[in-house]
């Protein structure tokens, strides 16, 4: 999924990952899997008539799930210690969410290294849907390079 930087250091960027475009089927399946059946996500008539929107919107947690898929693939074998997200904009059918990550800090800890990664999910470069942060713990040998 991603290409890792050759060295774990602040400023190093992970390769971006592009998810498939969000479809109405994606939204319906996510609604079923998550239990979030808010009609704003699946019923275009509701979105237009009750919410005054042109179309349905994606679940915010779907965007976070895509970011989660990305972050857990960044460094194979790393332990996810923290993951947070701030929602910035709404996704819509047709959006192909692109996830990016950049190392902010590297901290030696007992048994390995913790790296803090700044995350973003964008519909297009500069159009941020969500921003977040993850802390990954790399044990022993994995701490020097990714």
C-alpha positions in Angstrom: 0.0 0.0 0.0 2.7 2.5 1.0 6.4 3.0 0.5 8.2 3.8 3.7 10.9 6.5 4.1 14.3 5.0 4.2 15.0 6.5 7.6 12.7 7.2 10.5 13.3 10.9 11.2 11.2 14.1 11.6 10.0 15.4 8.3 10.1 12.1 6.5 7.1 11.5 4.4 5.3 8.2 3.8 4.0 7.6 0.3 0.4 8.6 -0.2 -2.4 6.1 -0.6 -5.4 6.6 -2.9 -8.6 4.9 -1.9 -11.2 3.9 -4.6 -13.8 6.6 -5.2 -16.7 6.6 -2.7 -19.8 5.2 -4.3 -23.4 5.0 -3.1 -22.7 1.2 -2.7 -19.7 2.1 -0.4 -22.0 4.3 1.7 -24.7 1.7 1.9 -22.3 -1.0 2.9 -20.6 1.3 5.5 -24.0 2.2 6.9 -24.8 -1.5 7.3 -21.4 -2.4 8.8 -21.3 0.6 11.2 -25.0 0.7 12.1 -25.1 4.4 11.1 -28.2 4.5 9.0 -28.6 8.3 9.0 -30.5 9.0 5.8 -28.2 11.9 5.1 -25.7 9.3 4.0 -27.9 7.1 1.8 -31.1 8.9 0.9 -30.7 11.5 -1.8 -34.3 12.7 -1.4 -33.8 13.2 2.3 -30.5 15.0 1.7 -32.2 17.4 -0.7 -35.6 18.0 0.9 -34.7 17.8 4.6 -31.1 19.0 4.7 -31.0 21.3 1.6 -28.0 19.5 0.2 -27.4 18.6 -3.5 -26.6 15.0 -2.6 -25.8 12.6 0.2 -22.6 12.9 2.2 -20.1 10.3 3.3 -19.9 9.2 6.9 -17.1 11.1 8.7 -16.1 7.8 10.3 -15.7 6.3 6.8 -13.1 8.9 6.2 -11.5 8.1 9.5 -11.6 4.3 8.6 -9.7 5.0 5.4 -7.1 6.9 7.4 -6.9 4.0 9.8 -6.4 1.6 7.0 -3.5 3.8 5.8 -1.9 4.3 9.1 -1.9 0.6 10.1 0.0 -0.2 6.9 2.7 2.5 7.3 5.1 0.4 9.3 4.5 -3.3 9.2 4.7 -4.7 12.8 4.4 -1.4 14.5 1.9 -1.1 17.4 -0.7 1.7 17.1 -0.6 3.6 20.4 -2.8 6.6 19.5 -5.0 7.7 16.6 -7.0 10.9 16.5 -8.9 12.7 13.8 -10.4 16.1 13.3 -13.1 16.3 10.6 -12.7 19.4 8.3 -15.1 18.8 5.3 -17.7 16.4 4.1 -16.9 13.7 1.6 -19.3 13.0 -1.3 -20.0 10.2 -3.8 -17.2 10.3 -6.3 -14.5 11.5 -4.0 -11.3 9.4 -4.1 -9.8 10.0 -0.7 -6.1 10.3 -0.7 -4.3 9.7 2.6 -0.8 11.1 3.5 1.5 10.9 6.5 4.6 12.8 7.6 6.7 12.0 10.7 6.5 14.8 13.2 8.6 13.4 16.1 10.7 10.4 17.0 11.1 9.5 20.6 13.2 6.7 22.2 11.2 4.6 24.6 12.0 1.5 26.6 12.1 -1.4 24.1 11.9 0.7 20.9 10.9 4.0 19.4 7.6 6.0 19.2 7.0 8.0 16.1 4.2 10.6 15.8 2.8 10.8 12.3 0.7 13.8 11.1 -2.1 12.5 8.9 -4.4 14.0 6.3 -7.2 12.7 4.1 -7.9 14.8 1.1 -10.4 14.7 -1.8 -7.8 16.5 -3.9 -4.5 18.1 -3.1 -5.2 21.0 -0.7 -8.9 19.9 -0.1 -8.6 18.4 3.3 -11.5 16.2 4.5 -9.8 15.2 7.8 -6.6 15.8 9.6 -5.2 13.6 12.4 -2.3 12.2 14.2 -1.1 8.7 15.0 1.6 7.4 17.4 3.3 4.2 16.3 5.6 2.2 18.5 8.4 0.4 16.7 10.1 -2.3 18.8 13.8 -2.9 18.8 15.2 -3.6 15.3 12.3 -1.8 13.4 13.2 1.5 15.0 16.0 2.5 12.8 14.4 2.3 9.4 11.0 1.6 8.1 
